[in-house]
Amino acid sequence: MLRACALTYSTKWDECLHLAEFAYNNSYQKSLEMASFKALYDLVTQAEEQVKFIHSHLKRAQSRQKSYSDKRRRPLVFQRGDHVYLRVSPMKGVHQFGVKGKLAPRYIGPFRITEQCGSVAYRLELPPHLAAVHDVFHVSQLKKCLRVLEEVVDTSQIQIELDLTYEDQPIKILD
């Protein structure tokens, strides 16, 4: 094909090169049993169809998983003036009052909600010893308090750090 192009257009054969390429790609290839363009673009269209197929199945699976998740999920909405417990994270491997960390209190409070900041954040009224801690918390860090005064977790014995972790200290070491 190139030889015929070079013989016909001996002085300007390089200007006709794109036509020769197009003709070659559209001609039947014995090894492929089809034209090169057909082989290439059939694969592209098949791949596009497979991508659409996979995308639809992923959407269906996501929808199904969302419905499973939404069955158990409940929206956490608090009102101004409600009392909530605040989640704290214990430092791993440290003991408090002779009790292992996994038995230490996970929530402190209760604290009163002073305002709602956005749809999932609340500002709490914190005591003076927690003044260095930022007073806005995500709803996942809060737990509703039924305001039973006997359930107030004493935070005076826990040294809470700025990142809301605490270090457990034993009361007495027994020999």
Secondary structure as UniProt FT lines:
FT   HELIX           2..8
FT   TURN            9..12
FT   HELIX           13..16
FT   HELIX           17..26
FT   STRAND          28..29
FT   TURN            30..33
FT   STRAND          34..35
FT   HELIX           36..72
FT   TURN            80..81
FT   STRAND          83..87
FT   STRAND          89..90
FT   TURN            92..93
FT   TURN            97..98
FT   HELIX           101..103
FT   STRAND          107..116
FT   STRAND          121..125
FT   HELIX           128..130
FT   TURN            131..132
FT   STRAND          136..138
FT   HELIX           139..141
FT   STRAND          142..144
FT   HELIX           149..151
FT   TURN            162..163
FT   STRAND          165..166
//
